[in-house]
Structures are given as structure tokens and as C-alpha cells.
């Protein structure tokens, strides 16, 4: 999985409970995919073991993971 420096140094440090395999699954099998106005791409998956939706944001290339967090407002 390709990631940004921000993801490695900030996101994973701030949210150590986020697993890389969840991010990879979000890119492979998203419940929903949406392009932001700035070109970045959002992906959502349901993490069953936490009963929460994870949002993964990639750069414009749709490959490089930049951010990931549990999205309280997403309605599957």
C-alpha cells in the first residue's frame, strides 16, 4: 500500500487503532467511493469488528493513502 508521509507520521501515530489491512480493503472493495472537489478520493468500508464506518482518503491518483478515520456521520 502506497502512503503519504502525513499518513505515516501523523495519522497512524494519532490513531494507532487503524489497521493497514482495513485501508487496503477500502480501496479494493469500498461500500462507497466519492471524488472530493480538490480531486482526492474518499472510500468507505464497514469495519464489522468495531461496528463503525472507516473513511480512507487517497490523493488524486486513487492509490496513495493520505488519511483514514472512523466517520461518525456516514450512513451506509
C-alpha positions as CSV (number, residue, x, y, z in Angstrom):
1,X,0.0,0.0,0.0
2,X,1.4,3.4,-1.0
3,X,1.0,6.1,1.6
4,X,1.9,9.8,2.2
5,X,4.4,10.9,4.8
6,X,1.5,12.6,6.5
7,X,-0.4,9.3,6.8
8,X,2.7,7.5,8.2
9,X,3.8,10.2,10.7
10,X,0.6,11.8,11.8
11,X,-2.4,9.6,11.1
12,X,-1.1,6.3,12.3
13,X,0.6,7.9,15.3
14,X,-2.6,9.8,16.3
15,X,-4.9,6.8,15.5
16,X,-2.9,3.6,16.3
17,X,-6.1,1.5,16.2
18,X,-6.4,2.0,12.4
19,X,-5.1,-1.1,10.7
20,X,-3.5,-1.0,7.3
21,X,-5.5,-4.0,6.1
22,X,-8.7,-2.0,6.6
23,X,-7.3,0.8,4.4
24,X,-6.3,-1.7,1.8
25,X,-9.8,-3.3,1.8
26,X,-11.4,0.1,1.5
27,X,-9.5,0.7,-1.7
28,X,-10.3,-2.8,-3.1
29,X,-13.9,-3.2,-2.0
30,X,-15.5,0.1,-1.0
31,X,-19.1,0.5,0.1
32,X,-19.0,3.9,-1.5
33,X,-16.4,5.9,-3.5
34,X,-16.6,9.7,-3.9
35,X,-14.3,12.3,-5.5
36,X,-13.8,15.5,-3.5
37,X,-13.7,18.9,-5.2
38,X,-9.9,19.0,-4.7
39,X,-9.5,15.7,-6.6
40,X,-8.8,13.5,-3.7
41,X,-10.9,10.3,-3.4
42,X,-12.9,9.1,-0.4
43,X,-13.6,5.4,0.2
44,X,-15.8,3.9,2.9
45,X,-16.0,0.4,4.4
46,X,-17.8,-1.1,7.4
47,X,-15.3,-2.4,9.9
48,X,-17.5,-5.1,11.4
49,X,-15.5,-5.8,14.5
50,X,-15.9,-2.2,15.5
51,X,-19.4,-1.7,14.0
52,X,-18.1,1.6,12.5
53,X,-17.5,3.0,9.1
54,X,-13.9,3.8,8.1
55,X,-13.3,6.6,5.6
56,X,-10.0,6.4,3.7
57,X,-8.8,9.4,1.7
58,X,-6.4,9.0,-1.2
59,X,-4.6,11.5,-3.3
60,X,-5.8,12.2,-6.8
61,X,-4.1,9.0,-8.1
62,X,-6.6,6.9,-6.1
63,X,-3.7,4.8,-4.9
64,X,-1.8,6.8,-2.3
65,X,-3.5,6.8,1.1
66,X,-3.4,10.2,2.8
67,X,-5.9,10.0,5.7
68,X,-8.1,7.5,7.5
69,X,-10.6,7.8,10.3
70,X,-13.9,6.5,11.6
71,X,-16.7,8.5,10.1
72,X,-19.5,9.0,12.6
73,X,-21.7,10.8,10.1
74,X,-21.6,8.2,7.3
75,X,-24.9,6.3,6.8
76,X,-24.3,3.1,5.0
